[in-house]
């Protein structure tokens, strides 16, 4: 790994994390579904780490495990160098406010029966002994940071636009001054103009608050625009990690190449190549042997079907899980 990157402070980390779910099939049988399979990943201070992949690849589950909302079936999760399994309730609560989230749909994440002032006061009252009047100045300050006036304080969520609601969701997360913010597709429910505004706002807030982001997305162009580093997920595994500025400039994992080939740059539209998509991904998330991308890969070899490649550093900061690329 790049020496400059490895010397940075690690905000959060997962080590060899597996997550499986037991689904009932019929009355008497169950089926094991693996959402994550041996994922190890670090988040460094001040970076935006994009987790990129198709729907169902496990990226949201990984985000929830980073947040402590899901327990891994196997593996360890660390916040600020501490294993969260070993934390007392008091220690966990102390660190909890430093790790916050903004989800995809602001409408469902904001209580429709509460005014914006009360929604933003709730995390303050939960974590600090503070009155509403004392918290008002903090609420007004964070609203200003996310580009909203204090006129929204007495509004209900349904009275705001989608972009305004997402700014409120950001304000609620930021009011506790977290060190890590997990953003799960935070712009996908918004129109293109508002998406750009929110992404620009996120860039500004990262520098203003000196915060780290985990940005979960299926859009390679969004990842390129916002991220400093990109981790590509496929079938519950990390298949490539690289600096965002290297996108399209290095030999990528075949899956990353596929994503690049079918992505449309809104500023430079080109006709995407669909040839790589002729073979559909497996619908089964049961444990498999070999490379999970084998059925779709144009570079596949015989050993790819039975042997699973490990992530190997091929250049500083660039790791690839592919026999063809290492």
HUKAFEN-V970073 format. One record per residue. N is the residue number from 1. RES is the residue in one small letter. BURIAL is 1 if it has 9 or more other ideal C-beta (glycine too) atoms within 8 Angstrom, else 0. Layout:
n->N res->RES burial->BURIAL
n->N res->RES burial->BURIAL
//
This chain:
n->1 res->x burial->0
n->2 res->x burial->0
n->3 res->x burial->0
n->4 res->x burial->0
n->5 res->x burial->1
n->6 res->x burial->0
n->7 res->x burial->0
n->8 res->x burial->1
n->9 res->x burial->0
n->10 res->x burial->1
n->11 res->x burial->1
n->12 res->x burial->1
n->13 res->x burial->1
n->14 res->x burial->1
n->15 res->x burial->1
n->16 res->x burial->1
n->17 res->x burial->1
n->18 res->x burial->1
n->19 res->x burial->1
n->20 res->x burial->1
n->21 res->x burial->0
n->22 res->x burial->0
n->23 res->x burial->0
n->24 res->x burial->0
n->25 res->x burial->0
n->26 res->x burial->0
n->27 res->x burial->0
n->28 res->x burial->0
n->29 res->x burial->0
n->30 res->x burial->0
n->31 res->x burial->1
n->32 res->x burial->1
n->33 res->x burial->1
n->34 res->x burial->1
n->35 res->x burial->1
n->36 res->x burial->1
n->37 res->x burial->1
n->38 res->x burial->1
n->39 res->x burial->1
n->40 res->x burial->1
n->41 res->x burial->1
n->42 res->x burial->0
n->43 res->x burial->1
n->44 res->x burial->1
n->45 res->x burial->1
n->46 res->x burial->0
n->47 res->x burial->1
n->48 res->x burial->1
n->49 res->x burial->1
n->50 res->x burial->1
n->51 res->x burial->1
n->52 res->x burial->1
n->53 res->x burial->1
n->54 res->x burial->0
n->55 res->x burial->0
n->56 res->x burial->0
n->57 res->x burial->1
n->58 res->x burial->1
n->59 res->x burial->1
n->60 res->x burial->1
n->61 res->x burial->1
n->62 res->x burial->1
n->63 res->x burial->1
n->64 res->x burial->1
n->65 res->x burial->1
n->66 res->x burial->1
n->67 res->x burial->1
n->68 res->x burial->1
n->69 res->x burial->0
n->70 res->x burial->1
n->71 res->x burial->0
n->72 res->x burial->1
n->73 res->x burial->0
n->74 res->x burial->0
n->75 res->x burial->1
n->76 res->x burial->1
n->77 res->x burial->1
n->78 res->x burial->1
n->79 res->x burial->1
n->80 res->x burial->1
n->81 res->x burial->0
n->82 res->x burial->1
n->83 res->x burial->0
n->84 res->x burial->1
n->85 res->x burial->0
n->86 res->x burial->0
n->87 res->x burial->1
n->88 res->x burial->0
n->89 res->x burial->0
n->90 res->x burial->0
n->91 res->x burial->1
n->92 res->x burial->1
n->93 res->x burial->1
n->94 res->x burial->0
n->95 res->x burial->1
n->96 res->x burial->0
n->97 res->x burial->1
n->98 res->x burial->1
n->99 res->x burial->1
n->100 res->x burial->1
n->101 res->x burial->1
n->102 res->x burial->1
n->103 res->x burial->1
n->104 res->x burial->0
n->105 res->x burial->0
n->106 res->x burial->1
n->107 res->x burial->1
n->108 res->x burial->0
n->109 res->x burial->0
n->110 res->x burial->1
n->111 res->x burial->0
n->112 res->x burial->0
n->113 res->x burial->0
n->114 res->x burial->1
n->115 res->x burial->1
n->116 res->x burial->1
n->117 res->x burial->1
n->118 res->x burial->0
n->119 res->x burial->1
n->120 res->x burial->1
n->121 res->x burial->1
n->122 res->x burial->1
n->123 res->x burial->1
n->124 res->x burial->1
n->125 res->x burial->1
n->126 res->x burial->0
n->127 res->x burial->0
n->128 res->x burial->0
n->129 res->x burial->0
n->130 res->x burial->0
n->131 res->x burial->0
n->132 res->x burial->0
n->133 res->x burial->0
n->134 res->x burial->0
n->135 res->x burial->1
n->136 res->x burial->1
n->137 res->x burial->0
n->138 res->x burial->1
n->139 res->x burial->1
n->140 res->x burial->1
n->141 res->x burial->0
n->142 res->x burial->1
n->143 res->x burial->1
n->144 res->x burial->1
n->145 res->x burial->1
n->146 res->x burial->1
n->147 res->x burial->0
n->148 res->x burial->1
n->149 res->x burial->0
n->150 res->x burial->0
n->151 res->x burial->0
n->152 res->x burial->1
n->153 res->x burial->1
n->154 res->x burial->0
n->155 res->x burial->1
n->156 res->x burial->1
n->157 res->x burial->1
n->158 res->x burial->0
n->159 res->x burial->0
n->160 res->x burial->1
n->161 res->x burial->0
n->162 res->x burial->1
n->163 res->x burial->1
n->164 res->x burial->1
n->165 res->x burial->1
n->166 res->x burial->1
n->167 res->x burial->1
n->168 res->x burial->1
n->169 res->x burial->1
n->170 res->x burial->1
n->171 res->x burial->1
n->172 res->x burial->1
n->173 res->x burial->1
n->174 res->x burial->1
n->175 res->x burial->1
n->176 res->x burial->1
n->177 res->x burial->0
n->178 res->x burial->1
n->179 res->x burial->1
n->180 res->x burial->1
n->181 res->x burial->1
n->182 res->x burial->1
n->183 res->x burial->1
n->184 res->x burial->1
n->185 res->x burial->1
n->186 res->x burial->1
n->187 res->x burial->1
n->188 res->x burial->1
n->189 res->x burial->1
n->190 res->x burial->1
n->191 res->x burial->0
n->192 res->x burial->0
n->193 res->x burial->0
n->194 res->x burial->1
n->195 res->x burial->1
n->196 res->x burial->0
n->197 res->x burial->1
n->198 res->x burial->1
n->199 res->x burial->1
n->200 res->x burial->0
n->201 res->x burial->1
n->202 res->x burial->1
n->203 res->x burial->1
n->204 res->x burial->0
n->205 res->x burial->1
n->206 res->x burial->1
n->207 res->x burial->0
n->208 res->x burial->0
n->209 res->x burial->0
n->210 res->x burial->0
n->211 res->x burial->1
n->212 res->x burial->1
n->213 res->x burial->1
n->214 res->x burial->1
n->215 res->x burial->1
n->216 res->x burial->1
n->217 res->x burial->1
n->218 res->x burial->0
n->219 res->x burial->1
n->220 res->x burial->1
n->221 res->x burial->1
n->222 res->x burial->1
n->223 res->x burial->1
n->224 res->x burial->1
n->225 res->x burial->0
n->226 res->x burial->1
n->227 res->x burial->1
n->228 res->x burial->0
n->229 res->x burial->1
n->230 res->x burial->1
n->231 res->x burial->1
n->232 res->x burial->1
n->233 res->x burial->1
n->234 res->x burial->1
n->235 res->x burial->1
n->236 res->x burial->1
n->237 res->x burial->1
n->238 res->x burial->1
n->239 res->x burial->1
n->240 res->x burial->1
n->241 res->x burial->1
n->242 res->x burial->1
n->243 res->x burial->1
n->244 res->x burial->1
n->245 res->x burial->0
n->246 res->x burial->1
n->247 res->x burial->1
n->248 res->x burial->0
n->249 res->x burial->0
n->250 res->x burial->0
n->251 res->x burial->0
n->252 res->x burial->1
n->253 res->x burial->1
n->254 res->x burial->1
n->255 res->x burial->1
n->256 res->x burial->1
n->257 res->x burial->1
n->258 res->x burial->1
n->259 res->x burial->1
n->260 res->x burial->1
n->261 res->x burial->1
n->262 res->x burial->1
n->263 res->x burial->1
n->264 res->x burial->0
n->265 res->x burial->0
n->266 res->x burial->0
n->267 res->x burial->0
n->268 res->x burial->0
n->269 res->x burial->0
n->270 res->x burial->0
n->271 res->x burial->0
n->272 res->x burial->0
n->273 res->x burial->0
n->274 res->x burial->0
n->275 res->x burial->0
n->276 res->x burial->1
n->277 res->x burial->1
n->278 res->x burial->0
n->279 res->x burial->0
n->280 res->x burial->0
n->281 res->x burial->0
n->282 res->x burial->0
n->283 res->x burial->0
n->284 res->x burial->0
n->285 res->x burial->0
n->286 res->x burial->0
n->287 res->x burial->0
n->288 res->x burial->0
n->289 res->x burial->0
n->290 res->x burial->1
n->291 res->x burial->1
n->292 res->x burial->1
n->293 res->x burial->1
n->294 res->x burial->1
n->295 res->x burial->0
n->296 res->x burial->1
n->297 res->x burial->1
n->298 res->x burial->0
n->299 res->x burial->0
n->300 res->x burial->0
n->301 res->x burial->0
n->302 res->x burial->0
n->303 res->x burial->0
n->304 res->x burial->1
n->305 res->x burial->1
n->306 res->x burial->0
n->307 res->x burial->1
n->308 res->x burial->0
n->309 res->x burial->1
n->310 res->x burial->0
n->311 res->x burial->1
n->312 res->x burial->1
n->313 res->x burial->1
n->314 res->x burial->1
n->315 res->x burial->0
n->316 res->x burial->0
n->317 res->x burial->1
n->318 res->x burial->1
n->319 res->x burial->1
n->320 res->x burial->1
n->321 res->x burial->1
n->322 res->x burial->1
n->323 res->x burial->1
n->324 res->x burial->0
n->325 res->x burial->1
n->326 res->x burial->0
//
